[in-house]
Amino acid sequence: MAQLVGLIVSEDDSFKKPLGRLLRAGAVPVSVLDDGAPRDGVQPDLMVVDIRGDALSALSQIERLRAGAPSASIFAVAMTAVRAMPYVLAAPPGVVTAPVFGAYRWPT
């Protein structure tokens, strides 16, 4: 049984679905509210807000979420590294490759 309640606020299903699976499968399972907004009587313990698109409207949304659940932890995601994962996985342990930081071609 989940000990925590989470809320993922995003319009992007390719962001919400994998993140929801990660939260549910963690060492401390998190039940994820599916509707993108807190339910009546159920306060989320943590919220993940996708601000990759329109950051200004996302920040005002974070303010509304904070007012509705003042004790919740809020995490704002500004970017993801999905395209960099093959480079990260192929690199030796402890080595960060240039494509991870967007440097696909070094200056000559």
PyMOL commands that set and color helices and strands:
alter all, ss='L'
color gray80, all
select helices_A, chain A and resi 13-25+55-68+82-90+98-101
alter helices_A, ss='H'
color red, helices_A
select strands_A, chain A and resi 4-9+30-33+46-50+73-77
alter strands_A, ss='S'
color yellow, strands_A
deselect
rebuild
show_as cartoon
